[in-house]
């Protein structure tokens, strides 16, 4: 009897969640703000969040899994927590819908920035530029751990085309969105 009660409670909870999702769909309510609100104040080791912190990258395997799914042209997403120099977290949700990419950014936890609410950027292509050094991106000479990602509507065929495009952007060309994740290397 005890197990039957537990089962009924679980079924009731599942039904409530499905009802809430249906209500959101009926009212046209955007689930993205609710998703960002559900994220923790600071990511922990238990969270499924790829973290770019001042002491380096954490849970890189999540990024690798995301890129594998993208290569297989499957719908997928990844949550990214980027830290500001002051230690505030900016959350991003990068979604691949099988045809392109959408990046949602929530900087509401950044106490020193200007909160723009949740921003949304859509592009056709995503380039993982982990092989580039910070010097190749913007001539900055600092000891950085690097992870670079570039979203564009331009179909760039190889590494040389990407570098040439980024050089044009550095020289002032109007650009698609560039996301650069670079964290200071821990002091030795």
C-alpha positions in Angstrom: 0.0 0.0 0.0 2.9 2.3 0.9 4.4 1.9 -2.6 1.1 2.5 -4.2 0.8 5.8 -2.5 4.3 6.8 -3.6 3.5 5.8 -7.1 0.3 7.9 -7.1 2.2 10.9 -5.8 4.8 10.5 -8.5 2.1 10.2 -11.2 0.4 13.3 -9.8 3.6 15.3 -9.9 4.3 14.2 -13.4 0.8 15.2 -14.4 1.3 18.6 -12.9 4.5 19.2 -14.8 2.9 18.2 -18.1 -0.1 20.5 -17.3 2.2 23.4 -16.6 4.1 22.8 -19.9 0.7 22.6 -21.8 -0.4 25.9 -20.1 2.9 27.5 -21.2 2.3 26.4 -24.8 -1.3 27.6 -24.7 -0.4 31.1 -23.4 2.6 31.3 -25.6 4.8 31.8 -22.5 8.5 31.6 -23.3 10.2 28.8 -21.4 13.7 30.3 -21.7 13.3 32.9 -18.9 12.0 30.1 -16.6 14.9 27.9 -17.5 17.4 30.6 -16.6 15.6 31.3 -13.3 15.9 27.6 -12.5 19.7 27.7 -12.7 21.7 27.9 -9.5 23.3 31.2 -8.3 26.7 29.6 -8.9 27.3 26.3 -10.8 28.6 23.4 -8.8 30.3 20.2 -9.7 27.0 18.4 -9.7 25.4 20.7 -12.3 25.5 19.8 -16.0 27.0 23.1 -16.9 30.1 23.8 -19.0 32.0 26.4 -16.9 34.4 29.1 -18.1 35.9 30.4 -14.8 38.8 32.6 -13.9 40.7 29.4 -12.9 40.1 27.6 -16.2 37.5 25.4 -17.9 35.4 22.9 -16.0 33.4 20.0 -17.5 34.9 20.3 -21.0 33.5 16.8 -21.7 30.0 18.5 -21.9 31.3 20.7 -24.7 32.8 17.7 -26.5 29.6 15.8 -26.2 27.6 18.8 -27.6 30.0 19.1 -30.6 29.7 15.4 -31.3 25.9 15.7 -31.4 26.2 18.8 -33.7 28.5 16.8 -36.0 25.8 14.1 -36.1 23.2 16.8 -37.0 21.1 16.1 -33.9 19.1 18.6 -32.0 21.0 19.4 -28.8 21.8 22.1 -26.3 24.4 23.1 -23.7 24.3 25.4 -20.7 27.4 27.5 -20.3 28.4 29.5 -17.2 30.9 32.2 -17.9 32.4 34.2 -15.0 33.2 37.8 -15.0 36.4 39.1 -13.6 34.5 40.1 -10.5 33.2 36.6 -10.0 29.6 37.0 -11.2 28.2 34.3 -13.5 26.7 34.9 -16.9 24.6 32.0 -18.2 24.2 31.0 -21.8 22.1 28.4 -23.4 23.4 27.3 -26.9 20.8 25.4 -28.9 21.4 23.5 -32.1 18.1 22.7 -33.8 19.6 20.6 -36.6 19.7 23.5 -39.0 21.4 26.3 -37.1 22.3 27.7 -33.7 20.6 30.0 -31.2 22.5 31.5 -28.3 20.5 32.8 -25.4 22.4 34.9 -22.9 21.2 35.9 -19.4 23.5 38.4 -17.7 21.0 39.3 -14.9 23.5 38.0 -12.3 26.2 40.3 -13.4 26.2 43.0 -10.7 28.6 45.3 -12.6 27.2 45.0 -16.1 24.2 46.4 -17.7 21.4 43.8 -17.6 19.8 43.6 -21.1 17.4 40.8 -20.0 17.8 37.7 -22.0 19.3 38.2 -25.5 19.0 35.9 -28.4 21.3 35.5 -31.4 20.8 33.1 -34.3 23.4 32.0 -36.8 23.7 29.2 -39.3 27.2 28.0 -38.5 29.3 27.3 -35.4 33.1 27.0 -35.5 35.0 25.6 -32.5 38.3 27.4 -32.7 40.1 25.8 -29.8 43.2 25.5 -31.8 43.7 29.3 -32.1 45.8 31.2 -29.5 44.7 34.5 -28.0 47.4 36.2 -30.0 45.9 34.9 -33.3 42.5 36.3 -32.3 43.4 39.8 -31.2 47.2 40.2 -30.6 46.8 40.1 -26.8 49.9 38.7 -25.1 48.6 37.0 -21.9 48.9 33.6 -20.4 45.4 32.3 -21.2 43.7 29.0 -21.3 41.8 29.1 -24.5 38.4 28.0 -25.8 37.1 30.0 -28.7 33.8 29.6 -30.5 32.6 31.6 -33.4 29.0 31.8 -34.7 28.5 33.1 -38.2 26.0 33.1 -41.1 29.0 32.8 -43.5 30.0 29.3 -44.5 33.8 29.3 -44.0 35.3 26.2 -45.4 38.5 25.8 -43.4 40.8 27.1 -40.7 42.5 29.6 -43.1 39.1 31.1 -44.1 38.1 31.5 -40.4 41.4 33.2 -39.6 41.1 35.5 -42.6 37.5 36.4 -41.6 38.5 37.1 -38.0 41.4 39.3 -39.2 38.8 41.3 -41.2 36.7 41.6 -38.1 39.7 42.9 -36.1 40.3 45.4 -38.8 36.8 46.8 -38.4 34.6 44.8 -40.7 31.0 44.5 -39.6 30.8 41.1 -38.2 28.5 38.3 -37.1 28.6 37.4 -33.5 31.9 36.2 -32.1 31.9 34.3 -28.8 35.4 34.1 -27.3 35.9 32.1 -24.1 39.3 32.8 -22.6 40.2 32.3 -19.0 43.4 33.3 -17.2 45.6 30.4 -16.5 46.0 29.6 -12.8 49.2 31.0 -11.1 51.9 28.4 -10.8 
